[in-house]
C-alpha cells in the first residue's frame, strides 16, 4: 500500500479510534484504486462523495493565526465534525451575504441563506420557517 492510501487510512482511524475496523479498511485500501479509496474515505468522513478540487493558497505567517481562528470558530459553530473546507465555504458564504447586501444582489444573499438554513437542526429549521411565515 502506498503512502497516499496510508494517509487516507490514518484519517479514518483518527476519526473514531474506538470503533475503527482496521481489517475492513485495510482490505479496502489494498483492493481499491487510489482515487476510489479516497472517495470512500471522503464519503465516510463527511457523508458526501461530492467531487472535489484542490485549491492552493500562499499565506504569510502573520496571516495564519487569523485564518486558523476563523476556521476553529466556524468549526465550533457548525459542528466539529465538519471539514475545514466546509468551514471555509461557510466563512465565504457569510462574507458574500454581508458584502452583497451593499451591492444589492439578492440572489447571492438568498443562496447564502439557503446554505445556512441547511445547517440548522430540524426543530430550528421549523422555528425559522414559522418566523418567516409570520413576518411575510
Secondary structure, DSSP 8 states (H G I E B T S, - for coil): --HHHHHHHHHHHHH-GGG--HHHHHHHHHHS-HHHHHHHHHHHHHS-------------HHHHHHHHHHHHHHHHHH-TTS-HHHHHHHHHHHHHHHHHHHHT-HHHHHHHHHHHHTTS-HHHHHHHHHHHHHH-
